[in-house]
Amino acid sequence: MAVSTKDFTSLAKKRELGDVLLEKGIVTPELLAEAMRLLSSDENQKNRRNLPWVLVNVLKVDRDLLYREVASFYAFRTIDIAAGKLTDDTLAFIRKEFNGLPDSLKDLAVEHHTLPFGLDPARPDRLQVVTSDPTSRFAVMVARGFQYGKFEICYIALNQWEELWRRVALDRSSYGSHAEGGEVRYEDESQEEVAEYEQALEDEINRSGLVQLVEKILVDGVRVGASDIHIIPRGEKTTEFHFRVDGRLTLWYTHRDTRAEAVSAVVKDRAKNLDRFERNMAQDGFAQMIIDNKTIRFRVSVIPVVGKELKSRYESIVIRILQEPNLNIRIEELGFGSYVEKVLRKALEKPHGIVIVTGPTGSGKSTTLVAALRAVMDPSINILTVEDPVEYFIDGARQVKLNPKLDFEGALRSILRHDPDIVMVGEMRDRITADIAIKLANTGHLTLSTLHTNDAPSAIARLYKMGVEPFLIGYAINLILAQRLVRKLCPRCKKPTESLDKDELMRMGMLEEEVATAKIYEPVGCSECLQGYKGRMAIHEALYFHKNIRKLILQSDSFVDEDALRTTAEKNGMRTLRRAGIDLLLRGITSVEEIATVTMEED
């Protein structure tokens, strides 16, 4: 039987939790002593924090390891959703009970990782409530808000709670609205007709619940982990919402009750720097919301598009979701191979030179740059960034946002007079920005930047074609790091491929001995994943500028020999993106199709 919060004191008198944690090796005597000191402080007396909270949140003890032992010590039941598939009935029950809470308790439930789970099979009158911290008094406050006389607090691991919340929160059945739209003329309108049209649109918005629909779509996009939301008009009264999850666009919801123009108007109303009444030009804006106690920013791009109905004024909208990355992430946590991590650290340890990260949009370049900055960040170092737009705020850096009066060229020239030690240039877009960034690297500054190329060697050719002199390229660059994000197979439903095409694997670059022993998996698809895939991880290609690489570049005349650069780099230890992908394939992490799609075939 689970123990209530009121019983903690009496239980602790019988057997000290700290002694158990020491016996299990979860904490050291020094950590426990420090935790006890913090618990007895005047500040903690006001906040009423308990021992597990202090150990996890202040002293950074492994959360799951500690709370698993805490749950066992206090006899809390443990719920393991990984042990079995969640049914639709269970998810529907959780949604129903959660939605019945007052808004204040809903916020408290999300903040303190607490959800209803189901009725106790042995006692159908008792509600089971799962939380990642069963000792929290807030979990009890939430549990009391449900319409049940009895409840039991149960423990669930934090990663499982987050997965449960993600699946519970995505309730597309509640999107429906009940609007009826009218007909409006568009050709050769007079001012009166335009005014009538806008008023009709406003009336339709007011009675349709479109504002709530758009806000729920934004919330769901954040909770499902989408990087972008595409809002696409498909007809006079048909609008599709697509989510880009793990790099793939997926139709999420189709709205058929109101005109597409009304949907666009609501989205533009929710963002800044967008003119709702302008429908003939491209616009860019931004919005911000607090979702699950986190501040989420959205970058909104609007362009006019043509539809079958000539009278309609359709607009396509793409919303980039800018969730703050883990700004505490370290280089060793990014999954680099030993060679990539070694040369990246070596490049960052140099007092000057440029580190370039290449890859398409959404390949994780920003996360890599933030981790690189953190590796060299120090209060004695002046770090400046030049970005357009500033997507993430980095403590310890001064971030310059470009505007109509301050372009890349002007910002970079001004930075030279701002006494920088390290400069991050958001992207080298043209010869001017590339020239200045490289000159920064040649004048005693460590510089970090990005470039859009297919792989590391082609970045050199791209700079050369921009007009950057070979001697500047050769002497300024320390490292070019190309990366891609590869979808991971769902560990629950992936299955071994029954018939391997050995010739195809050989063409991909797999060695003959690898093909002979390889166990390749393929996607299946289940309720836990998206078409057989769940999550992504990065693969990397690191071109470090050894002397022989610099020599090849300096010898370039009318063109850069990418093949020679690639061959030389591989002799020095570089693994290509394709080879990095094959290694994941051999480990059963991804599929043949994914590697073939994400990486280029090597001639």
VOBAPA-742137 format. One record per residue (C-alpha): x, y, z. Coordinates in pm, whole numbers, padded with zeros to 5 digits, always signed. Layout:
BEGIN
XYZ ...
// end
This chain:
BEGIN
+00000+00000+00000 +00136+00344-00089 +00227+00589+00184 +00081+00939+00198 +00287+01253+00241 +00171+01283+00603 +00342+00953+00687 +00689+01057+00566 +00803+01189+00904 +00707+00880+01101 +00859+00649+00841 +01183+00844+00836 +01212+00795+01213 +01205+00417+01168 +01463+00408+00892 +01657+00696+00741 +01623+00729+00365 +01972+00874+00349 +02122+00556+00496 +01949+00348+00227 +02079+00574-00050 +02429+00540+00094 +02402+00161+00112 +02287+00144-00251 +02576+00366-00364 +02335+00626-00507 +02490+00907-00304 +02827+00960-00137 +02867+01061+00228 +02982+01406+00111 +02672+01457-00106 +02442+01343+00172 +02607+01574+00422 +02572+01869+00183 +02205+01781+00122 +02138+01773+00495 +02303+02113+00533 +02084+02259+00258 +01772+02104+00409 +01838+02275+00742 +01900+02618+00586 +01659+02905+00649 +01579+02930+00277 +01471+02567+00259 +01252+02605+00566 +01048+02853+00362 +01038+02639+00044 +00980+02308+00225 +01201+02108-00010 +01260+01743+00081 +01574+01532+00060 +01508+01369-00283 +01433+01709-00441 +01754+01863-00308 +01966+01567-00417 +01824+01570-00772 +01770+01939-00847 +02053+02098-00654 +02321+01830-00624 +02243+01667-00963 +02211+01304-00850 +02073+01072-01121 +01699+01135-01107 +01559+00800-01217 +01803+00601-01008 +01721+00799-00695 +01343+00817-00732 +01322+00448-00815 +01482+00378-00478 +01264+00641-00306 +00950+00476-00449 +01067+00138-00322 +01158+00277+00021 +00820+00441+00076 +00628+00153-00089 +00489+00354-00379 +00362+00139-00663 +00565+00179-00984 +00385+00212-01318 +00588+00104-01621 +00427+00197-01952 +00725+00047-02136 +00622-00298-02020 +00304-00295-02225 +00124-00100-02495 -00102+00181-02378 -00457+00130-02502 -00673+00398-02659 -00918+00353-02371 -00645+00434-02117 -00540+00745-02308 -00903+00854-02344 -00954+00809-01968 -00647+01019-01888 -00757+01296-02126 -01108+01302-01982 -00993+01323-01620 -00716+01573-01693 -00946+01802-01892 -01190+01799-01599 -00935+01972-01373 -00950+02348-01309 -00696+02541-01517 -00483+02619-01211 -00450+02248-01128 -00379+02162-01493 -00078+02395-01485 +00032+02245-01153 -00005+01891-01291 +00216+01964-01593 +00475+02153-01390 +00507+01871-01135 +00469+01581-01380 +00142+01441-01245 -00138+01267-01440 -00436+01042-01367 -00369+00694-01502 -00666+00468-01433 -00874+00298-01168 -00711+00042-00942 -00821-00305-01071 -00841-00430-00711 -01032-00125-00591 -01236+00037-00869 -01328+00331-00644 -00961+00439-00617 -00786+00651-00878 -00422+00581-00962 -00223+00902-01013 +00124+00878-01168 +00405+01125-01100 +00781+01134-01145 +00820+01259-00785 +00588+01068-00552 +00719+01264-00250 +00595+01597-00390 +00313+01763-00198 +00200+01917-00527 +00122+01571-00667 -00117+01520-00376 -00277+01862-00440 -00342+01762-00802 -00474+01418-00701 -00727+01579-00468 -00864+01779-00760 -01006+01472-00935 -01362+01363-00867 -01268+01055-00669 -01286+01006-00296 -00974+00790-00286 -00651+00797-00480 -00311+00630-00486 +00009+00811-00578 +00223+00593-00808 +00576+00645-00939 +00663+00667-01308 +01007+00742-01457 +01037+01096-01593 +01106+00991-01953 +00798+00765-01944 +00587+01043-01796 +00696+01276-02078 +00606+01012-02338 +00269+00957-02170 +00201+01333-02162 +00300+01369-02528 +00050+01104-02631 -00225+01225-02400 -00193+01588-02509 -00246+01515-02878 -00623+01496-02895 -00717+01595-03247 -01084+01509-03193 -01129+01841-03012 -01031+02052-03312 -01377+02069-03467 -01560+02397-03510 -01909+02481-03625 -01873+02778-03853 -02073+02844-04164 -01910+03072-04419 -02071+03306-04670 -01986+03384-05028 -01775+03693-05106 -01685+03855-05438 -01317+03933-05510 -01288+04057-05867 -01266+04433-05918 -01384+04512-05566 -01475+04860-05464 -01370+04992-05122 -01717+04910-04995 -01686+04551-05119 -01344+04515-04957 -01485+04644-04629 -01778+04403-04656 -01539+04115-04725 -01323+04195-04424 -01627+04229-04201 -01767+03897-04325 -01431+03735-04254 -01424+03885-03905 -01776+03759-03834 -01678+03412-03950 -01371+03411-03727 -01572+03523-03424 -01829+03247-03454 -01598+02965-03564 -01363+02915-03270 -01068+02950-03510 -00854+03125-03249 -00881+02822-03019 -00811+02587-03310 -00493+02770-03412 -00368+02789-03054 -00431+02417-03002 -00245+02336-03324 +00053+02539-03200 +00044+02364-02863 +00024+02021-03026 +00312+02104-03258 +00529+02181-02957 +00422+01874-02762 +00470+01631-03049 +00820+01767-03109 +00753+01914-03454 +01012+02151-03599 +00766+02319-03839 +00391+02356-03889 +00271+02394-04250 -00072+02553-04303 -00181+02482-04659 -00507+02597-04826 -00656+02315-05035 -00984+02472-05133 -01234+02742-05044 -01318+02572-04714 -01036+02324-04672 -00713+02391-04485 -00453+02127-04404 -00216+02138-04109 +00105+01939-04155 +00370+01877-03887 +00735+01816-03971 +00841+01552-03719 +01186+01392-03733 +01244+01566-04065 +00929+01431-04239 +00607+01618-04318 +00295+01443-04191 -00067+01549-04236 -00189+01625-03886 -00538+01769-03927 -00774+01885-04201 -01009+02173-04121 -01318+02204-04341 -01558+02434-04156 -01425+02780-04243 -01265+02959-04535 -00891+02928-04579 -00857+03308-04572 -01009+03313-04223 -00750+03062-04099 -00467+03273-04245 -00611+03588-04088 -00617+03430-03742 -00256+03309-03773 -00140+03654-03883 -00334+03815-03597 -00145+03596-03348 +00197+03708-03479 +00386+04037-03477 +00518+04215-03787 +00244+04065-04006 -00026+04268-04180 -00348+04072-04175 -00493+04274-04462 -00192+04230-04693 -00244+03924-04913 -00029+04000-05218 +00325+03990-05081 +00546+03762-04870 +00569+03845-04501 +00779+03730-04207 +00679+03763-03844 +00712+03599-03507 +00501+03498-03208 +00559+03376-02855 +00355+03156-02621 +00402+02991-02283 +00333+02619-02325 +00376+02372-02039 +00555+02645-01840 +00813+02699-02117 +00846+03006-02334 +00819+02895-02697 +00885+03126-02990 +00752+03083-03342 +00890+03225-03667 +00608+03275-03918 +00656+03287-04296 +00361+03380-04520 +00353+03375-04901 +00058+03416-05141 -00031+03109-05349 -00272+03039-05632 -00583+02822-05586 -00836+02674-05827 -01092+02933-05727 -00970+03256-05886 -01174+03466-05644 -00986+03325-05344 -00680+03488-05193 -00488+03197-05057 -00172+03211-04850 +00067+02934-04752 +00203+02964-04399 +00502+02787-04244 +00565+02826-03871 +00908+02731-03741 +00892+02621-03375 +01190+02760-03188 +01213+02555-02873 +01514+02645-02665 +01778+02375-02716 +01948+02226-02416 +02191+02513-02364 +02373+02309-02104 +02455+02039-02355 +02822+01950-02380 +03028+01831-02674 +03062+01481-02529 +02681+01448-02521 +02630+01504-02895 +02723+01152-03006 +03042+01242-03190 +03278+00960-03272 +03618+00970-03102 +03792+01122-03407 +03529+01394-03459 +03530+01496-03094 +03911+01502-03084 +03953+01729-03389 +03664+01956-03285 +03822+02018-02945 +04159+02068-03112 +04010+02329-03349 +03836+02511-03062 +04153+02522-02853 +04328+02734-03116 +04325+03110-03040 +04215+03198-03392 +04077+03039-03708 +03727+02944-03817 +03514+02638-03744 +03239+02584-04003 +02938+02359-03949 +02757+02259-04269 +02427+02091-04334 +02071+02162-04446 +01813+02350-04242 +01708+02147-03939 +02020+01931-03924 +02116+02037-03571 +02380+02297-03661 +02261+02539-03391 +02286+02275-03118 +02641+02190-03228 +02745+02557-03232 +02597+02617-02885 +02785+02314-02748 +03104+02440-02912 +03058+02785-02759 +03000+02633-02417 +03325+02440-02450 +03522+02766-02481 +03297+03000-02281 +03467+03181-01996 +03388+03507-01808 +03722+03647-01925 +03628+03599-02292 +03416+03840-02496 +03183+03635-02717 +02974+03811-02983 +02722+03657-03223 +02570+03803-03540 +02243+03635-03636 +01936+03692-03849 +01715+03618-03666 +01838+03545-03313 +01668+03209-03259 +01813+03110-02921 +01939+03320-02632 +02283+03219-02506 +02388+03326-02158 +02742+03457-02158 +02732+03589-02515 +02636+03929-02657 +02400+03861-02944 +02352+04109-03227 +02022+04100-03415 +02022+04229-03770 +01761+04481-03886 +01698+04705-04191 +01955+04954-04060 +02216+04695-03961 +02306+04432-04221 +02557+04148-04194 +02839+04351-04345 +02781+04646-04113 +02748+04427-03804 +03066+04231-03877 +03267+04546-03944 +03141+04699-03617 +03229+04383-03425 +03596+04433-03511 +03581+04754-03303 +03399+04579-03018 +03705+04393-02883 +03583+04036-02945 +03768+03715-02860 +03518+03476-03021 +03266+03559-03292 +02977+03342-03413 +02840+03434-03755 +02493+03286-03806 +02553+03199-04171 +02800+03285-04446 +02548+03376-04713 +02759+03553-04974 +03110+03668-05057 +03094+03975-04835 +02997+03789-04517 +03232+03500-04598 +03522+03738-04661 +03469+03926-04334 +03419+03606-04130 +03739+03458-04268 +03930+03782-04215 +03810+03779-03854 +03959+03431-03824 +04285+03553-03980 +04315+03851-03746 +04331+03668-03417 +03969+03575-03351 +03819+03231-03308 +03517+03232-03540 +03225+02990-03568 +02981+02988-03857 +02754+02778-04078 +02732+02712-04448 +02483+02519-04661 +02672+02248-04850 +02629+01875-04904 +02947+01765-04727 +03269+01899-04578 +03494+01908-04890 +03227+02085-05097 +03227+02370-04842 +03577+02460-04961 +03461+02464-05323 +03161+02677-05225 +03380+02940-05059 +03611+02937-05361 +03317+02993-05597 +03200+03280-05377 +03528+03449-05464 +03722+03392-05141 +04093+03366-05217 +04247+03016-05173 +04521+03145-04939 +04251+03292-04709 +04061+02963-04710 +04375+02757-04652 +04511+02956-04360 +04186+03067-04190 +03989+02743-04151 +04057+02503-03863 +03775+02254-03921 +03471+02191-04140 +03210+01974-03973 +02927+01838-04189 +02630+01679-04017 +02290+01524-04083 +02010+01399-03863 +01909+01037-03922 +01578+00891-03808 +01611+00608-03558 +01409+00290-03591 +01145+00240-03325 +01298-00012-03080 +00954-00162-03010 +00848-00262-03357 +01159-00279-03578 +01223-00619-03732 +01518-00787-03906 +01512-00763-04285 +01440-01110-04419 +01589-01073-04766 +01901-00857-04784 +02002-00709-05117 +02376-00766-05077 +02460-00591-05403 +02278-00278-05286 +02463-00283-04953 +02793-00314-05135 +02702-00022-05362 +02626+00183-05052 +02983+00133-04936 +02953-00158-04696 +03251-00390-04687 +03214-00748-04810 +03286-00895-04465 +03030-00658-04312 +02764-00766-04558 +02830-01132-04476 +02759-01084-04104 +02526-00782-04103 +02192-00794-03925 +01988-00518-04086 +01656-00393-03946 +01361-00230-04120 +01071-00011-03998 +00730-00158-03919 +00513+00102-03745 +00315+00096-03421 +00120+00328-03192 +00444+00435-03025 +00616+00573-03335 +00575+00749-03670 +00587+00503-03960 +00839+00284-03779 +01074+00564-03669 +01110+00741-03337 +01360+01021-03274 +01676+01118-03460 +02049+01123-03403 +02332+01302-03579 +02602+01165-03807 +02914+01370-03875 +03196+01421-04121 +03494+01617-03985 +03748+01767-04226 +04036+01890-04011 +04286+02120-04181 +04615+01933-04159 +04915+02070-04348 +04852+01851-04651 +04490+01977-04673 +04608+02339-04663 +04869+02259-04929 +04605+02116-05167 +04393+02430-05127 +04684+02666-05183 +04767+02478-05504 +04416+02532-05641 +04414+02728-05963 +04089+02738-06160 +03899+02494-05939 +03910+02309-05606 +03970+01935-05640 +03707+01799-05399 +03796+01436-05468 +04160+01494-05379 +04057+01675-05061 +03823+01393-04964 +04083+01123-05030 +04349+01309-04830 +04108+01375-04542 +04008+01009-04525 +04375+00911-04502 +04401+01149-04206 +04108+00982-04025 +03792+01147-04162 +03484+00927-04194 +03236+01031-04461 +02869+01090-04381 +02781+00774-04572 +03030+00570-04365 +02897+00717-04040 +02548+00620-04153 +02657+00264-04235 +02794+00229-03883 +02447+00316-03746 +02295+00068-03989 +02521-00210-03864 +02426-00127-03505 +02056-00168-03585 +01977+00197-03512 +01847+00299-03855 +01744+00153-04191 +01894+00117-04538 +01631+00351-04683 +01712+00624-04431 +02085+00614-04497 +02030+00611-04873 +01800+00913-04843 +02004+01124-04602 +02356+01065-04739 +02492+01093-05091 +02630+00802-05287 +03008+00817-05306 +03146+00774-05657 
// end
